[in-house]
Amino acid sequence: MHKKRKIIVWLFFAGILFSCGGSSSAMKDGFYTAEAANFDQHGWKEYVTICVSDGRIVQVEYDAFNLSGFIKSWDTHYMRVMNASSGTYPNFYTRSYGSQLLKHQGTAGVDCITGATESYETFLKLAEAVIANAHQGDIETIQVHFGGTESGGH
């Protein structure tokens, strides 16, 4: 009876070990980027970059750039105009969405910010694509296509 119990306990712990550490679905360490395939109607191309270490997301960057390479969250004129019309601005919502992804280690639980709904939807698609690449260990930047105009974000 004692030997049978040892085998059951061993099988139990082996099952836990296999399900936690031995799974091929864990994210692979590295940097991964997903970006919109085209610039949106406002001239921005949104992207999400994550850094994975020990199978966990440890850093997230969400932003956009224009044809000249200028970063959207640094555009103070754009910030003033968007904040006046929608009550938020890129430097706020990009950081919020990124920190929520980091906290939740996925898109489940990332809350939409009023005034940045289109960017939220774009962020979710980009984040899901970049996480899929991290699970595969594919470090190539993935181009994400959106219906009609590219990412409809602000």
C-alpha positions as CSV (number, residue, x, y, z in Angstrom):
1,M,0.0,0.0,0.0
2,H,2.8,2.4,0.9
3,K,4.5,1.8,-2.5
4,K,1.3,2.5,-4.3
5,R,0.9,5.8,-2.5
6,K,4.4,6.9,-3.5
7,I,3.6,6.1,-7.2
8,I,0.4,8.2,-7.0
9,V,2.2,11.1,-5.4
10,W,5.0,10.9,-7.9
11,L,2.6,10.9,-10.8
12,F,0.7,13.8,-9.3
13,F,3.9,15.9,-9.0
14,A,5.1,14.8,-12.5
15,G,1.7,16.0,-13.9
16,I,2.1,19.4,-12.2
17,L,5.7,19.7,-13.4
18,F,4.7,18.8,-17.0
19,S,1.8,21.2,-17.0
20,C,3.8,24.2,-15.7
21,G,7.2,23.9,-17.1
22,G,7.1,21.4,-19.9
23,S,4.4,23.0,-22.0
24,S,5.4,24.1,-25.5
25,S,2.7,26.8,-25.3
26,A,4.8,29.0,-22.9
27,M,6.1,32.2,-24.4
28,K,9.7,32.1,-25.5
29,D,12.1,34.7,-24.2
30,G,12.9,37.6,-26.6
31,F,11.5,40.8,-28.1
32,Y,8.4,40.6,-30.3
33,T,6.7,43.3,-32.3
34,A,3.3,43.5,-34.1
35,E,2.4,46.5,-36.2
36,A,-0.4,47.7,-38.4
37,A,0.3,46.7,-42.0
38,N,-0.5,50.2,-43.2
39,F,-0.7,53.8,-41.9
40,D,-4.2,54.8,-40.7
41,Q,-6.3,57.6,-42.0
42,H,-4.5,60.0,-39.6
43,G,-1.1,59.0,-40.9
44,W,0.0,56.8,-37.9
45,K,1.1,53.2,-37.8
46,E,0.5,51.6,-34.4
47,Y,2.6,48.9,-32.9
48,V,3.0,46.8,-29.8
49,T,6.4,45.5,-28.7
50,I,6.9,43.1,-25.8
51,C,9.9,41.7,-24.0
52,V,9.5,38.2,-22.6
53,S,11.8,36.8,-20.0
54,D,11.4,33.5,-18.2
55,G,8.2,33.0,-20.1
56,R,6.6,36.2,-18.8
57,I,6.0,39.6,-20.4
58,V,8.3,41.9,-18.5
59,Q,8.0,45.0,-20.7
60,V,5.4,46.5,-23.1
61,E,5.6,49.4,-25.5
62,Y,2.5,50.5,-27.3
63,D,2.6,53.5,-29.6
64,A,2.5,54.7,-33.2
65,F,4.8,56.5,-35.6
66,N,4.2,58.5,-38.7
67,L,6.1,58.6,-42.1
68,S,8.8,60.8,-40.7
69,G,9.3,58.4,-37.7
70,F,7.8,60.8,-35.1
71,I,6.2,59.0,-32.2
72,K,2.5,59.7,-31.6
73,S,2.7,59.9,-27.8
74,W,5.3,62.7,-28.1
75,D,3.1,64.9,-30.3
76,T,2.0,67.7,-28.0
77,H,-0.2,69.3,-30.6
78,Y,-2.0,66.1,-31.3
79,M,-2.3,65.6,-27.5
80,R,-4.0,68.9,-27.0
81,V,-6.4,68.4,-29.9
82,M,-7.4,64.9,-28.9
83,N,-7.6,65.7,-25.2
84,A,-10.0,68.6,-26.0
85,S,-12.2,66.4,-28.2
86,S,-12.2,63.1,-26.5
87,G,-10.8,63.6,-22.9
88,T,-7.7,61.5,-23.4
89,Y,-4.5,61.5,-25.4
90,P,-2.0,59.0,-26.7
91,N,0.7,59.3,-23.9
92,F,-2.0,58.4,-21.4
93,Y,-3.9,55.6,-23.1
94,T,-0.8,53.9,-24.7
95,R,0.8,53.6,-21.3
96,S,-2.4,52.4,-19.7
97,Y,-3.1,49.7,-22.2
98,G,0.6,48.6,-22.1
99,S,0.7,48.4,-18.3
100,Q,-2.6,46.5,-18.2
101,L,-1.2,43.9,-20.7
102,L,1.9,43.6,-18.5
103,K,-0.2,43.2,-15.3
104,H,-2.6,40.6,-16.8
105,Q,0.0,38.8,-19.0
106,G,-2.6,38.9,-21.8
107,T,-5.4,40.8,-23.3
108,A,-8.1,39.4,-20.9
109,G,-8.7,42.1,-18.3
110,V,-7.5,45.1,-20.4
111,D,-10.1,47.8,-19.9
112,C,-11.1,50.3,-22.6
113,I,-10.5,54.0,-21.9
114,T,-13.3,56.3,-22.9
115,G,-12.2,58.4,-25.8
116,A,-9.7,55.8,-27.1
117,T,-12.0,53.0,-28.2
118,E,-10.6,52.6,-31.7
119,S,-7.1,52.5,-30.3
120,Y,-8.2,50.0,-27.7
121,E,-9.5,47.7,-30.5
122,T,-6.3,48.1,-32.4
123,F,-4.2,47.5,-29.3
124,L,-6.1,44.2,-28.6
125,K,-5.5,42.9,-32.1
126,L,-1.8,43.9,-32.1
127,A,-1.3,42.5,-28.6
128,E,-2.9,39.2,-29.5
129,A,-0.7,38.9,-32.6
130,V,2.5,39.7,-30.7
131,I,1.7,37.2,-27.9
132,A,1.0,34.5,-30.5
133,N,4.4,35.2,-32.0
134,A,6.0,35.0,-28.5
135,H,4.4,31.5,-28.0
136,Q,5.9,30.4,-31.3
137,G,9.3,32.1,-30.7
138,D,8.9,34.0,-34.0
139,I,10.9,37.3,-33.6
140,E,10.0,38.6,-37.0
141,T,7.7,41.7,-36.9
142,I,4.2,40.7,-37.7
143,Q,2.1,42.9,-40.0
144,V,-1.5,43.0,-38.8
145,H,-4.2,43.9,-41.4
146,F,-7.3,45.8,-40.3
147,G,-10.5,46.1,-42.3
148,G,-10.9,49.1,-44.6
149,T,-8.6,51.8,-43.4
150,E,-5.8,50.4,-41.3
151,S,-5.9,50.8,-37.6
152,G,-8.7,53.3,-37.0
153,G,-7.1,54.6,-33.9
154,H,-7.0,58.3,-33.0
